[in-house]
Amino acid sequence: MSESISPDVVVDSRGATCPGPLMDLIGKIKKVDPDTVIELQTSDNGSRSDVPEWIDEAGHEMLDVVEHDDYWSLYVKTTT
């Protein structure tokens, strides 16, 4: 699915440890309009479970998680 996802914003949190990537994402979500697609790039293994859990609780939409060689891309669509 990620090949068809074109993010509006990329948040590069590679190298940051938990909860850094999630906090970076939350900070960005607070600044963007609804229906913005954000790609969070993270090398922190915990983000693969923490971020989707928070996204669900916050009411945003998790679009995809893509594993690369040394990091993951988590695609999120913001809501109102």
C-alpha positions as a Markdown table, in Angstrom:
| # | Residue | x | y | z |
|---|---|---|---|---|
| 1 | Met | 0.0 | 0.0 | 0.0 |
| 2 | Ser | 2.8 | 2.4 | 0.8 |
| 3 | Glu | 3.7 | 2.8 | -2.9 |
| 4 | Ser | 0.4 | 4.6 | -3.4 |
| 5 | Ile | 0.8 | 6.7 | -0.2 |
| 6 | Ser | 2.2 | 10.1 | -0.8 |
| 7 | Pro | 2.8 | 11.8 | 2.5 |
| 8 | Asp | 2.2 | 15.5 | 2.9 |
| 9 | Val | 4.7 | 15.7 | 5.8 |
| 10 | Val | 7.7 | 13.5 | 6.7 |
| 11 | Val | 8.9 | 13.4 | 10.4 |
| 12 | Asp | 12.4 | 11.9 | 10.6 |
| 13 | Ser | 12.8 | 10.4 | 14.1 |
| 14 | Arg | 15.4 | 7.9 | 13.1 |
| 15 | Gly | 17.9 | 7.5 | 15.9 |
| 16 | Ala | 15.5 | 8.7 | 18.6 |
| 17 | Thr | 14.5 | 6.3 | 21.3 |
| 18 | Cys | 11.1 | 5.8 | 22.9 |
| 19 | Pro | 9.1 | 7.9 | 23.5 |
| 20 | Gly | 10.8 | 10.4 | 21.2 |
| 21 | Pro | 9.3 | 9.3 | 17.8 |
| 22 | Leu | 5.8 | 9.3 | 19.3 |
| 23 | Met | 6.3 | 12.7 | 20.8 |
| 24 | Asp | 7.7 | 14.0 | 17.5 |
| 25 | Leu | 4.6 | 12.7 | 15.7 |
| 26 | Ile | 2.2 | 14.1 | 18.3 |
| 27 | Gly | 3.9 | 17.5 | 18.0 |
| 28 | Lys | 3.5 | 17.5 | 14.2 |
| 29 | Ile | -0.1 | 16.3 | 14.4 |
| 30 | Lys | -1.0 | 19.3 | 16.5 |
| 31 | Lys | 0.3 | 21.7 | 13.8 |
| 32 | Val | -1.2 | 20.2 | 10.7 |
| 33 | Asp | -4.7 | 20.3 | 9.2 |
| 34 | Pro | -7.2 | 17.4 | 9.2 |
| 35 | Asp | -6.7 | 14.8 | 6.5 |
| 36 | Thr | -2.9 | 15.4 | 6.4 |
| 37 | Val | -0.9 | 12.3 | 5.7 |
| 38 | Ile | 2.3 | 12.1 | 7.8 |
| 39 | Glu | 5.1 | 9.6 | 7.4 |
| 40 | Leu | 6.9 | 8.9 | 10.6 |
| 41 | Gln | 10.4 | 7.5 | 10.0 |
| 42 | Thr | 11.7 | 5.6 | 13.1 |
| 43 | Ser | 14.4 | 3.2 | 14.0 |
| 44 | Asp | 13.0 | 2.5 | 17.4 |
| 45 | Asn | 11.4 | -1.0 | 17.5 |
| 46 | Gly | 8.9 | 0.1 | 20.2 |
| 47 | Ser | 7.4 | 2.7 | 17.9 |
| 48 | Arg | 5.9 | -0.1 | 15.7 |
| 49 | Ser | 3.4 | -0.9 | 18.5 |
| 50 | Asp | 3.3 | 2.3 | 20.5 |
| 51 | Val | 2.4 | 4.6 | 17.6 |
| 52 | Pro | -0.5 | 2.5 | 16.2 |
| 53 | Glu | -1.9 | 2.2 | 19.7 |
| 54 | Trp | -1.8 | 5.9 | 20.3 |
| 55 | Ile | -3.2 | 6.6 | 16.8 |
| 56 | Asp | -6.2 | 4.4 | 17.5 |
| 57 | Glu | -6.8 | 6.0 | 20.9 |
| 58 | Ala | -6.5 | 9.5 | 19.4 |
| 59 | Gly | -8.9 | 8.8 | 16.6 |
| 60 | His | -6.5 | 9.2 | 13.7 |
| 61 | Glu | -6.1 | 6.6 | 10.9 |
| 62 | Met | -3.1 | 4.3 | 10.6 |
| 63 | Leu | -2.6 | 3.8 | 6.9 |
| 64 | Asp | 0.4 | 1.5 | 6.7 |
| 65 | Val | 3.7 | 0.4 | 8.3 |
| 66 | Val | 6.6 | -0.3 | 6.0 |
| 67 | Glu | 9.8 | -2.0 | 7.1 |
| 68 | His | 13.0 | -0.8 | 5.5 |
| 69 | Asp | 16.6 | -2.1 | 6.1 |
| 70 | Asp | 17.2 | -0.1 | 9.2 |
| 71 | Tyr | 14.0 | 1.8 | 10.0 |
| 72 | Trp | 10.2 | 1.8 | 9.6 |
| 73 | Ser | 7.9 | 4.2 | 7.9 |
| 74 | Leu | 4.5 | 4.6 | 9.7 |
| 75 | Tyr | 1.9 | 6.4 | 7.6 |
| 76 | Val | -0.8 | 8.3 | 9.5 |
| 77 | Lys | -3.8 | 10.3 | 8.3 |
| 78 | Thr | -5.0 | 13.0 | 10.8 |
| 79 | Thr | -8.6 | 13.6 | 11.6 |
| 80 | Thr | -10.4 | 16.6 | 13.1 |
